[in-house]
Amino acid sequence: MAQIQGNQTASGGRIDGSVGTNHTATDAAWALGAGWGSTATFAVAAGSTDQRGIITITSSGTGQAQATANVTLTFKDGAFAGAPFATVTLQKSSNAVTEAQPTEVTQTTTALSFRHSVLPVAAATYRYSYVVIA
């Protein structure tokens, strides 16, 4: 039996994460905190939406700080009716230090935010995946 997904359904009884507006490679819906470095960049994987996706961050420049190594996604398709549930996972890092999962994962009706668990290293890349379920 199909699962209801807003005004759409998924076949085979699976939740369909493709519902929603695709994010672009450097989407304005995403914002990095200053702790990633003064010239940090990011890329969003093709097919990423408000519901699920992958963001890869490259820390660069100066000013890296764990306390402000934040990532914020402002939902492109507008507010959820209530605060959704979210899971964020650090999939891969080029840093030599073993890192924990993100901290302070927070979701509201309009945004998802999280913080990197340790001090970002300039020139290192960090790939996070996320799933948001309303």
C-alpha positions in Angstrom: 0.0 0.0 0.0 1.3 3.5 -0.9 2.3 5.9 1.8 0.8 9.4 1.7 3.4 12.1 1.1 1.6 15.5 1.2 -0.4 15.5 -2.0 1.6 12.7 -3.5 2.1 8.9 -2.8 4.9 6.5 -3.1 4.5 3.0 -4.6 5.5 -0.1 -2.8 4.7 1.3 0.7 8.0 3.2 0.8 8.4 6.8 1.9 9.3 8.9 -1.2 12.1 11.4 -0.4 12.0 12.9 -3.9 8.9 15.0 -3.1 9.8 18.7 -3.1 12.0 21.2 -4.9 15.5 20.1 -5.8 18.3 22.1 -4.3 21.0 23.5 -6.6 24.8 23.0 -6.3 25.2 26.2 -4.3 21.7 26.9 -3.1 20.8 30.1 -1.2 18.7 27.9 1.1 21.9 26.8 2.7 24.2 28.9 5.0 27.5 28.1 6.7 28.6 29.6 10.0 31.8 31.6 10.2 33.5 28.7 12.0 34.1 26.9 8.7 36.6 29.5 7.7 36.5 32.9 5.9 36.4 31.4 2.4 34.6 28.1 3.1 32.4 26.7 0.3 29.8 24.0 0.0 28.1 21.9 -2.7 24.7 20.2 -2.5 24.4 16.8 -4.2 22.0 16.5 -7.2 18.5 15.4 -6.1 18.8 16.9 -2.6 15.5 18.4 -1.4 14.1 19.7 1.9 13.3 16.0 2.8 16.7 14.4 2.2 20.1 15.1 0.6 23.9 15.5 0.9 25.9 18.6 1.5 29.7 18.7 1.2 31.6 21.5 2.9 35.2 22.5 2.3 36.7 24.5 5.2 39.1 27.2 3.9 40.6 30.5 4.8 41.1 31.5 8.4 38.9 31.8 11.5 37.9 28.2 11.9 36.0 27.7 15.2 34.0 24.7 16.4 31.6 26.9 18.3 30.4 28.6 15.0 30.9 25.7 12.6 27.2 25.7 11.9 25.1 24.6 8.9 21.6 25.9 8.3 19.0 24.8 5.7 16.0 27.1 5.4 13.4 24.9 3.8 12.8 25.9 0.2 9.2 24.6 0.0 8.0 26.7 3.0 7.2 25.8 6.6 6.1 22.3 7.7 2.8 22.2 9.7 4.8 21.2 12.8 8.4 20.8 13.6 9.7 17.7 11.6 12.1 15.0 12.9 15.6 15.1 11.4 18.7 12.9 11.3 22.0 14.3 10.2 25.1 12.1 9.7 28.7 12.8 9.0 29.3 10.4 6.1 32.9 11.2 5.3 35.7 13.6 6.3 39.2 14.1 4.8 40.4 15.3 8.2 43.0 13.0 9.8 41.2 13.3 13.2 38.3 11.0 13.9 35.2 13.1 14.3 31.9 12.5 16.0 28.5 13.0 14.6 27.2 16.6 14.4 26.0 18.3 17.6 23.1 20.5 18.3 20.9 19.2 15.5 17.8 21.4 15.7 14.7 21.5 13.5 11.9 24.0 13.4 9.0 24.3 11.0 11.2 26.5 8.7 14.8 25.3 9.1 17.2 22.5 10.0 20.5 23.4 11.6 23.5 21.5 13.1 27.0 22.1 14.3 30.2 20.3 13.4 31.6 18.3 16.4 35.2 19.4 16.4 37.3 22.3 15.0 37.2 22.2 11.2 40.6 22.0 9.4 41.4 24.3 6.5 41.4 22.4 3.2 39.5 19.4 4.7 36.1 18.4 3.3 33.1 17.2 5.3 30.2 15.3 3.7 26.9 15.2 5.6 23.7 13.5 4.7 20.3 14.4 6.2 16.7 13.1 6.3 13.8 15.2 7.4 10.4 13.6 8.1 7.3 15.5 9.0 
